[in-house]
């Protein structure tokens, strides 16, 4: 089977991580897999090396100064549409709103639902849900949201996780990130509204422990969050917090950074699955998550939950002072493999042909 997976970026965001891992697992299962993406910022390759068994089609996408978010997304759709060759594939599988708009007939994975106020972006979001001939969600909670909102019934196929990579980092005995940063609370993802960054600041300010730092890793995004970042910086200064902003961390270093963290807060206001939190469990790092139905579904009792800055602080403090037994979380992470996700995808593809 010739399969094309399409994603919108070469940078390390959750949907891109998913796309590459699924592509490699499908290739291990004997499929002919290509991954198509826009090479943003002059990128000619993804943020990490990709198994040579997977064909990478990187479409050049030039950066334009002062281009608005809506214009950039519409141009992204147009550039990918002009380059893509759907006639070469048996299965065309879009992994996001942009790629679903760029191809005519496709399967779409809906990782999570967004809310846009700009008419053009709202229309793109709507088309990316209604136009595909089949849909996958990575959790039942998101599938239920799609059913309620559009009367559609996506198939649920959970994410995998590369648990061995994160477990190996935890067992490596290395401490270079702790040596550099001291004891730290680690947020993986950008400083942006959906990640709940301001709530994390307020919770961190309530901690009694003062021997711990707040660290952010990651952050590439298509959207313009300058106003939110300005408010974040203002609030951090007001609270007397000096967060360490690492930006994008090398893929080989990320498991060590996660494994050496004292706790990983996961305070997203919307999620489809929570891959970064699952990777933390694989590294035996405790997780405190926002109390969302989707996270209850995915993580069960393997993480602790909180809904307000006060309860977030309480749970972070508990995780710092007396970490829970990591075994249940490690077992959960190890049970979710990309090879199983690929097998289920192939069954789904075959059912549509």
BADOVO-820652 format. One record per atom (N, C-alpha, C, O): x, y, z; residue in three letters. Coordinates in steps of 0.1 Angstrom, whole numbers, plus 5000, padded with zeros to 4 digits. Layout:
XYZala
...
This chain:
500849885000unk
500050005000unk
500950125000unk
501850145008unk
500650224991unk
501350344991unk
500650454999unk
499450484996unk
501250505009unk
500650595019unk
501350725019unk
502550725020unk
500650835019unk
501150965021unk
500551025034unk
499351025036unk
501451055043unk
501051135055unk
501551275053unk
502651305049unk
500651375056unk
500951515054unk
500851585067unk
499951575075unk
501851675070unk
501851755081unk
502351895077unk
502851915066unk
502051995086unk
502252135082unk
503552195085unk
503852305081unk
504452115092unk
505652185097unk
506752075099unk
506551955100unk
508052125098unk
509152035101unk
509652045115unk
510551985119unk
508952135123unk
509452165137unk
508752065147unk
507851995143unk
509352055159unk
508851955169unk
507651995176unk
507652035188unk
506451985170unk
505151995176unk
504551855178unk
504951765171unk
503551845186unk
502951715189unk
502451645177unk
502751525175unk
501751715168unk
501251645156unk
502351605146unk
502251505139unk
503451675146unk
504651645138unk
505351515143unk
505651425136unk
505451515157unk
506051395163unk
505251275160unk
505751175157unk
503951285161unk
502951175158unk
503151135143unk
503251015141unk
503251225134unk
503351195120unk
504551115117unk
504451005110unk
505751155122unk
506951085119unk
506950945125unk
507450845119unk
506550935138unk
506550805145unk
505650705138unk
505950595136unk
504450755134unk
503550665127unk
504050625114unk
503950515110unk
504650715106unk
505250685093unk
506350575094unk
506350485086unk
507150595104unk
508250495106unk
507650355110unk
508150255105unk
506650355118unk
506050225122unk
505350165110unk
505350045108unk
504650245102unk
504050185090unk
505050135080unk
504850025074unk
506250195079unk
507250145071unk
507850015076unk
508149925069unk
507950005090unk
508349875096unk
507349765093unk
507749645092unk
506149805091unk
505149705088unk
505049665073unk
504249595068unk
506049725065unk
506149685051unk
505449775041unk
505349735030unk
505049885046unk
504249975037unk
505250075030unk
506350105035unk
504850125019unk
505550235011unk
505050365016unk
503950415012unk
505750435024unk
505250555031unk
506050675028unk
507350675027unk
505350785025unk
505950915022unk
505351015032unk
504151015035unk
506251105037unk
505751215046unk
505951345038unk
507051375034unk
504951415037unk
504951555030unk
504851655041unk
504051645050unk
505651765039unk
505551875049unk
506052005042unk
506752005032unk
505752115048unk
506252245044unk
507552265052unk
507652255064unk
508552305044unk
509852335050unk
509952475055unk
510352565047unk
509452505067unk
509352645071unk
510752695075unk
511652625080unk
510952825073unk
512252885077unk
513452835069unk
514552835074unk
513152785057unk
514352725050unk
514652585053unk
515652535048unk
513852515061unk
514252385065unk
514152285053unk
513152295045unk
515152205051unk
515052105041unk
514851965047unk
514851865039unk
514751955060unk
514651825067unk
513851855080unk
513651965084unk
513351745086unk
512651755098unk
513651775110unk
514851775108unk
513051815121unk
513851845133unk
514751725138unk
515651745146unk
514451605134unk
515251485137unk
515351405125unk
514651415115unk
516351315125unk
516551215114unk
515351125113unk
514851085123unk
514951095101unk
513851005098unk
514350875092unk
515250875084unk
513750765096unk
514150635091unk
514250645076unk
513250685070unk
515350605070unk
515450605055unk
514350525048unk
514150545036unk
513750435055unk
512650365048unk
511450455045unk
510550415037unk
511350565051unk
510350665049unk
510850775039unk
511850825041unk
510050795028unk
510450905019unk
509951035024unk
508751045028unk
510851135025unk
510451265030unk
510351365018unk
511251375010unk
509151425017unk
508951525006unk
508751665013unk
507651695018unk
509851745014unk
509851875020unk
509551975010unk
510351995001unk
508452055011unk
508052155002unk
508652295007unk
508252335018unk
509452354999unk
509952485004unk
508852585007unk
507852604999unk
509052655018unk
508052755022unk
508752875028unk
509252875039unk
508852985020unk
509653095024unk
509053175035unk
507853185036unk
509853235043unk
509353325054unk
509153465048unk
509953515041unk
508053525052unk
507753665048unk
507553745060unk
506653725069unk
508353855061unk
508253945073unk
506854005073unk
506254045062unk
506354025085unk
505054095087unk
503854035080unk
502854105078unk
503953905077unk
502753835072unk
501853805083unk
502253745093unk
500553835081unk
499553795091unk
499353645092unk
499653575083unk
498853605104unk
498653465106unk
497653405096unk
497953295090unk
496553475093unk
495553415084unk
496153405070unk
495953305063unk
496953505066unk
497553505052unk
498553395052unk
498753325041unk
499353375063unk
500353265063unk
499753125062unk
500253045055unk
498653105069unk
497952975068unk
497352955054unk
497452845049unk
496753055049unk
496153035035unk
497253015025unk
497052935016unk
498353075026unk
499553055017unk
500052915019unk
500552845010unk
500152865032unk
500652735035unk
499752635028unk
500252535022unk
498452645028unk
497552555021unk
497852555006unk
497852455000unk
497952675001unk
498152684986unk
499452624982unk
499452554972unk
500552654989unk
501852594985unk
501852444986unk
502352374977unk
501352384997unk
501252244998unk
500352184987unk
500752074982unk
499252244984unk
498352194974unk
499052184960unk
498852094953unk
499752294957unk
500452304944unk
501452194942unk
501752144931unk
502152154953unk
503252054953unk
502751914954unk
503451824948unk
501751884961unk
501351744964unk
500851674951unk
500151734943unk
501151544951unk
500751464940unk
499851344945unk
500351234947unk
498551364947unk
497751264953unk
497551144944unk
497351034950unk
497751154931unk
497551034923unk
498550924925unk
498350814920unk
499650954932unk
500650854934unk
500350764946unk
501150664948unk
499250794953unk
499050714966unk
497750654967unk
496750694961unk
497750534974unk
496550464977unk
495750534989unk
494550534989unk
496550584998unk
495950645010unk
496650785012unk
497850795012unk
495850885013unk
496251015016unk
495751055030unk
494551065032unk
496651075039unk
496251095053unk
496751225059unk
497951245061unk
495851325060unk
496251455065unk
496251455080unk
495351405087unk
497251525086unk
497351515101unk
497051645108unk
497151665120unk
496551745100unk
496151875106unk
495251955097unk
494951905086unk
494852075101unk
493952155094unk
494552205081unk
493852195070unk
495752245081unk
496352295069unk
496452185058unk
496052215046unk
497052075061unk
497251965051unk
495851915046unk
495751875035unk
494851905055unk
493551865051unk
492851955041unk
492151915032unk
493152085042unk
492652185032unk
493452175019unk
492952215009unk
494652125020unk
495552135008unk
495352014999unk
495752014987unk
494651905003unk
494451794995unk
492951774992unk
492151815000unk
492651704982unk
491251694978unk
490451584986unk
489551614993unk
490951464984unk
490251344990unk
491251285000unk
492351234997unk
490851285013unk
491851235023unk
491151185035unk
489951205038unk
491951115043unk
491651075057unk
492251185066unk
493251245063unk
491551225077unk
492051325086unk
492151275100unk
491251225105unk
493351295106unk
493351285121unk
493151415127unk
493851515125unk
492051415136unk
491751535143unk
492351515157unk
491751455166unk
493451585159unk
494151565172unk
493451645183unk
493251595194unk
493051765180unk
492151835190unk
491451945181unk
491751975170unk
490452005187unk
489552105181unk
490052245185unk
490352265197unk
490152335175unk
490452475178unk
489252565177unk
488252525172unk
489452685182unk
488352785180unk
489052905174unk
489852975180unk
488552945162unk
489153065155unk
488053165154unk
486853135151unk
488453295156unk
487453405154unk
487653465140unk
486753535135unk
488853455134unk
489053505120unk
488253425110unk
488353295110unk
487353485102unk
486553405093unk
487253305084unk
486853195083unk
488353355079unk
489153265070unk
489653135077unk
489553025072unk
490153155089unk
490653045097unk
489552955102unk
489652835102unk
488453015106unk
487252935110unk
486752845098unk
486352735100unk
486752905086unk
486352825075unk
487252715072unk
486852605068unk
488552735073unk
489552635071unk
489352515081unk
489452405077unk
489152555093unk
488952455104unk
487652375101unk
487752255102unk
486652435097unk
485352365093unk
485552275082unk
485152155083unk
486252315071unk
486452225059unk
487352105063unk
487151995058unk
488352135072unk
489252025076unk
488551915084unk
489051805085unk
487351945089unk
486551845097unk
485551775087unk
485351655088unk
484851855079unk
483751805072unk
484151745058unk
483451655053unk
485151795052unk
485551755038unk
486151615037unk
485851535028unk
487051575046unk
487651435045unk
486551325045unk
485551345050unk
486951215038unk
485951105037unk
485951015049unk
485150935050unk
487051025057unk
487150945070unk
487951025080unk
488751105076unk
487750995092unk
488351075103unk
488850975114unk
488150875117unk
489951015120unk
490550945132unk
490751045143unk
491051165140unk
490451005155unk
490851085167unk
491751005176unk
491650885176unk
492651075183unk
493550995192unk
492950975206unk
493650905214unk
491751015208unk
491050995221unk
489550995219unk
489051055209unk
488850925227unk
487450915226unk
486751055230unk
485751085224unk
487451125239unk
486851255242unk
486851355231unk
485751425229unk
487851355222unk
487851445211unk
486851385200unk
486151465194unk
486751255199unk
485751195190unk
484351235194unk
483551255185unk
484151235207unk
482751275212unk
482451425209unk
481351455206unk
483551505210unk
483351645206unk
482951665192unk
482151745188unk
483651585183unk
483351595169unk
481951545166unk
481151595158unk
481551435173unk
480151385171unk
479151485176unk
478151505169unk
479351545187unk
478351645192unk
478351765183unk
477251825180unk
479451815178unk
479551935170unk
479051915156unk
478552015150unk
479351805150unk
479151785135unk
478351655132unk
477951635120unk
477951575141unk
477251455138unk
478051355131unk
477451255125unk
479351365132unk
480251265125unk
480751165136unk
480751195148unk
481251055132unk
481750955141unk
483150905137unk
483250805130unk
484150975142unk
485550935139unk
485850805146unk
485250765156unk
486850735140unk
487450615146unk
488550655156unk
489350745153unk
488550595168unk
489550635178unk
490750535177unk
490650415178unk
491950595175unk
493150515175unk
494150595183unk
494650705179unk
494450545195unk
495350625204unk
496750635199unk
497250565190unk
497450745204unk
498850755200unk
499750645206unk
499250575215unk
500850625200unk
501950555206unk
502850645214unk
502650765214unk
503850585220unk
504850665226unk
506150585225unk
506150465227unk
507250655223unk
508550595223unk
509150575237unk
510050645241unk
508450485244unk
508750475259unk
510250435261unk
510850475271unk
510750345253unk
512150295255unk
513150415255unk
514050415263unk
512950505247unk
513850625246unk
513850705259unk
514950745263unk
512650725264unk
512550805276unk
512950725289unk
513550785298unk
512650595289unk
513050515300unk
514550495300unk
515150505311unk
515150485289unk
516650475288unk
517350605293unk
518350595300unk
516750715291unk
517350845296unk
517250845311unk
518150885318unk
516150795317unk
515950795331unk
516950695338unk
517350715349unk
517350595330unk
518250495336unk
519650515333unk
520550445337unk
519950625325unk
521350655321unk
522250695332unk
523450685330unk
521650745343unk
522550805353unk
523050935351unk
523850995359unk
522650995339unk
523151135336unk
522451235344unk
521251215348unk
523151345347unk
522551455355unk
522851595350unk
522851695357unk
523251605337unk
523851725332unk
522851835332unk
523151955334unk
521551805330unk
520551915330unk
520251965345unk
520152085347unk
520251865354unk
520151905368unk
521351985373unk
521252085380unk
522551945368unk
523752015372unk
523652165367unk
524152255373unk
523052185355unk
523052315349unk
521852395355unk
522052515357unk
520752335357unk
519552405360unk
519152395375unk
518252475380unk
519752305382unk
519352275396unk
518052195395unk
517752125385unk
517352195406unk
516052125406unk
515052205399unk
514952325401unk
514252145390unk
513452225381unk
512052155378unk
511952035377unk
511052245376unk
509752205371unk
509752235356unk
510152345352unk
509452135348unk
509552145333unk
508252155326unk
507452055327unk
508052255318unk
506852265309unk
507352245295unk
508352315290unk
506852145288unk
507152125274unk
506152175265unk
504952135265unk
506552275256unk
505552335247unk
505752485248unk
506552535257unk
505152565240unk
505352705239unk
504652775250unk
503852725258unk
504952905252unk
504252995261unk
503053055253unk
503253145245unk
501952995255unk
500753025247unk
499452985254unk
499552915264unk
498353045250unk
497153025257unk
496752885259unk
496352845270unk
496852795248unk
496352665249unk
497152575259unk
496652485265unk
498352615262unk
499252545271unk
499052585285unk
499652525294unk
498252695288unk
497952735301unk
499152795308unk
499352775320unk
499952865301unk
501252915306unk
501053015318unk
501853005328unk
500053095317unk
499853195328unk
499353125340unk
499753165351unk
498553025339unk
498052945351unk
499252875357unk
499352875370unk
500252825349unk
501452765355unk
502252865363unk
502752835373unk
502352985357unk
503053095364unk
502453115378unk
503153125388unk
501153135378unk
500453165391unk
500653045401unk
500753065413unk
500552925396unk
500752805404unk
502152805410unk
502352775422unk
503052825401unk
504452815406unk
504752925416unk
505552895426unk
504153035415unk
504453145425unk
503853105439unk
504353165449unk
502953015439unk
502352975452unk
503152865459unk
502852825470unk
504152805452unk
504952705458unk
505752755470unk
506252865470unk
505852675481unk
506652705492unk
508052685490unk
508952755495unk
508352585482unk
509752555478unk
510352665470unk
509752705460unk
511552705474unk
512252815466unk
513552755460unk
514352835455unk
513752625462unk
514952565456unk
514752505443unk
515452405439unk
513652555436unk
513252495423unk
513052605413unk
512552705416unk
513452575400unk
513252675389unk
512252625380unk
511852505379unk
511652715372unk
510652695362unk
511252695349unk
511852805345unk
511152585341unk
511852575328unk
510852545317unk
509952465319unk
510952615306unk
510152595294unk
510952545283unk
512052595280unk
510552435276unk
511252385265unk
510252375253unk
509052335255unk
510752405241unk
509852395229unk
509252535226unk
509552635232unk
508252535216unk
507552655214unk
507352695200unk
506752805198unk
507752615190unk
507452665176unk
505952665173unk
505252565177unk
505452765167unk
504052775164unk
503752865152unk
504652945149unk
502652835145unk
502252925134unk
501653055138unk
501553145131unk
501153055151unk
500353165155unk
501153275162unk
502253255166unk
500553395163unk
501153515168unk
500653525183unk
499553575185unk
501553485192unk
501153495206unk
501953605213unk
502253595225unk
502353715206unk
503253815212unk
502453885223unk
503153915233unk
501153915222unk
500453975233unk
500453885245unk
500553935256unk
500153755243unk
500153665254unk
501553655261unk
501653655273unk
502553655252unk
503953645258unk
504253775266unk
504953765276unk
503853885261unk
504054005268unk
503354005282unk
503954045292unk
502153955282unk
501453945295unk
502153845304unk
502253865316unk
502653735298unk
503453635306unk
504653695312unk
504853675324unk
505353775304unk
506653835309unk
506253935320unk
506953945330unk
505154015318unk
504754115328unk
504354045341unk
504754085352unk
503653935340unk
503153865352unk
504353795359unk
504353795371unk
505253745351unk
506453675358unk
507253785366unk
507653755377unk
507453905360unk
508154005367unk
507454045380unk
507954065390unk
506154055378unk
505254095390unk
505353995401unk
505354035413unk
505453865398unk
505553755407unk
506953735412unk
507153655421unk
507953795406unk
509353775409unk
509853635405unk
510753585411unk
509353585394unk
509753455388unk
510653485376unk
510253575367unk
511753415375unk
512653425363unk
512653295356unk
513653215359unk
511653265348unk
511653125341unk
512853115332unk
513353215326unk
513352995330unk
514352955321unk
513652915308unk
512952815308unk
513952995297unk
513252965284unk
514352895275unk
515252965270unk
514252765273unk
515252695265unk
514952705250unk
515852685242unk
513752725246unk
513352715232unk
513352565228unk
513252475236unk
513552545215unk
513552405210unk
514852335215unk
515952385213unk
514652225220unk
515752135225unk
516052025216unk
515151965210unk
517351995213unk
517751895204unk
516951765208unk
516851725220unk
516551695198unk
515651575200unk
516451465208unk
515751395216unk
517751455207unk
518451355215unk
518551395229unk
518751315238unk
518451525232unk
518551575246unk
517151575253unk
517151575265unk
516051585246unk
514751605252unk
514451495262unk
514051525273unk
514751365259unk
514451265270unk
515251285283unk
514651255293unk
516451325282unk
517251355294unk
516651475301unk
516651475314unk
516251575294unk
515751695300unk
514451655308unk
514251705319unk
513651575302unk
512351525308unk
512651435320unk
512051455331unk
513551345318unk
513851245329unk
514451315341unk
514351265352unk
515251425340unk
515851485351unk
515051595358unk
515451655368unk
513851615352unk
512851715358unk
512351655371unk
512151535372unk
512051745381unk
511351705393unk
509951675391unk
509351585397unk
509251745382unk
507851725379unk
507551795366unk
508151895362unk
506551735358unk
506151795346unk
504751845347unk
503851755348unk
504451975348unk
503052025348unk
502552015334unk
503152045324unk
501251975333unk
500651965320unk
499252035321unk
498251965323unk
499252165319unk
498152245322unk
497452305310unk
496752405310unk
497552225299unk
496852265286unk
495352285289unk
494752205296unk
494752375282unk
493352395283unk
492552305273unk
491352285275unk
493252265262unk
492752175253unk
493852075249unk
494952115246unk
493451945248unk
494451845243unk
493651735236unk
492451715238unk
494351665227unk
493751545221unk
494151415227unk
493451325227unk
495451425233unk
495951295239unk
496851335251unk
496651285262unk
497951415248unk
498851445259unk
500151375257unk
500651315267unk
500851375245unk
501951295243unk
503151335252unk
503851255257unk
503351465254unk
504451515262unk
504351455277unk
505351415283unk
503151455282unk
502951395295unk
503151245295unk
503751195305unk
502751175284unk
503051035284unk
504551005283unk
504950905289unk
505251085276unk
506751075275unk
507351095289unk
508251025293unk
506751185297unk
507251205311unk
507051085319unk
507951045327unk
505851015318unk
505650895325unk
506650785321unk
507050705330unk
506950785308unk
507950685304unk
509350705310unk
510150615311unk
509550835313unk
510850875320unk
510750865335unk
511650905342unk
509650815340unk
509350805355unk
509350945361unk
509650955373unk
508951045354unk
508851185359unk
507351205363unk
506551185355unk
507051255375unk
505651275379unk
505051385371unk
505651475367unk
503751365368unk
502951465360unk
501751515369unk
501051435375unk
501651645368unk
500351705373unk
499651765361unk
500251855354unk
498451725359unk
497651765347unk
496451845351unk
495951835361unk
496051935341unk
494751995343unk
493651895342unk
493751795335unk
492651915350unk
491551815351unk
490651825339unk
489651905340unk
490951765328unk
490151755316unk
489651615313unk
490351525317unk
488451605308unk
487951465305unk
488951385296unk
489151265299unk
489551445286unk
490451375278unk
491651325285unk
492151215282unk
492151405294unk
493351355302unk
492951245312unk
493751155315unk
491751255318unk
491251155326unk
491151025319unk
491550915323unk
490751035306unk
490550915298unk
491950845295unk
492050725296unk
492850935291unk
494150875287unk
495050835298unk
495650725297unk
495050905309unk
496050885320unk
495450815332unk
496250765340unk
494150815334unk
493550755346unk
494250805358unk
494350925361unk
494650705367unk
495150735380unk
496750755380unk
497350755390unk
497250755368unk
498750765367unk
499350905369unk
500550915370unk
498451005368unk
498851145371unk
497951195381unk
496951135384unk
498351315387unk
497351385396unk
496751505388unk
497351545378unk
495651545393unk
494851645385unk
494551775394unk
494551765406unk
494451885387unk
494152015394unk
493352105384unk
493552085372unk
492552195389unk
491752275381unk
492052425382unk
491752505373unk
492652465393unk
492852615396unk
494352635400unk
495052535402unk
494752755399unk
496152785403unk
496552735417unk
497652685419unk
495552745426unk
495752705440unk
495952545440unk
496852505447unk
495052475434unk
495152325435unk
496352275426unk
496952175429unk
496652355415unk
497852315408unk
499152325416unk
499952245416unk
499152435424unk
500352455433unk
500352345444unk
501452295446unk
499252305449unk
499252205459unk
499752075454unk
500552005460unk
499252035441unk
499651905435unk
501151915431unk
501851815432unk
501652025426unk
503052035423unk
503852025435unk
504851955435unk
503452085446unk
504252075459unk
504251925463unk
505351885468unk
503151855462unk
503151715466unk
504051635458unk
504851545463unk
504051665445unk
504951585436unk
506451615439unk
507251525437unk
506751735442unk
508051775446unk
508551715459unk
509651665460unk
507651705469unk
507951655482unk
507951505483unk
508751445490unk
506951445477unk
506751305478unk
506251245465unk
505051215464unk
507151225455unk
506751175442unk
506051035444unk
506350955452unk
504951015435unk
504250895435unk
505050785429unk
506050805422unk
504650665432unk
505250545426unk
505150555410unk
504050565405unk
506250555403unk
506250575389unk
505850455381unk
505550465369unk
505750345388unk
505450215380unk
504150215372unk
504250165361unk
503050255378unk
501850255369unk
501950335357unk
501450295346unk
502550455358unk
502750545346unk
503650475336unk
503450485324unk
504750415341unk
505650355332unk
505050235325unk
505250215313unk
504150155332unk
503450045325unk
502550095315unk
502450045304unk
501750205318unk
500850265308unk
501650305296unk
501250275284unk
502750385297unk
503450435286unk
503950315277unk
503950325265unk
504450215284unk
505050105276unk
503950025269unk
504249955259unk
502650035273unk
501649965267unk
501150025253unk
500449965246unk
501550155251unk
501150225239unk
502350235230unk
503150325231unk
502250145220unk
503450145210unk
502950195197unk
501850185193unk
503950255189unk
503650305176unk
503450185166unk
502650205157unk
504050075169unk
503749955160unk
502349915161unk
501749875151unk
501749915173unk
500349885175unk
499449995168unk
498449955162unk
499850115170unk
499050225163unk
499150205148unk
498050225141unk
500250165143unk
500350145128unk
499550025124unk
498850035113unk
499549915132unk
498649805128unk
497249845128unk
496449805118unk
496749925137unk
495349965137unk
495050055126unk
493950055120unk
495950145123unk
495850235111unk
495650155098unk
494850185090unk
496450045097unk
496449965084unk
495049895083unk
494549885073unk
494549845095unk
493249785095unk
492149885090unk
491249855082unk
492350005095unk
491350115092unk
491450155077unk
490450165070unk
492750165072unk
492850195058unk
492250095049unk
491550125040unk
492449965053unk
491949855045unk
490449855045unk
489849815035unk
489849895056unk
488349895057unk
487749995048unk
486549985045unk
488550085043unk
487950195035unk
488150175020unk
487550245012unk
488950075016unk
489250055002unk
488249964995unk
488349934983unk
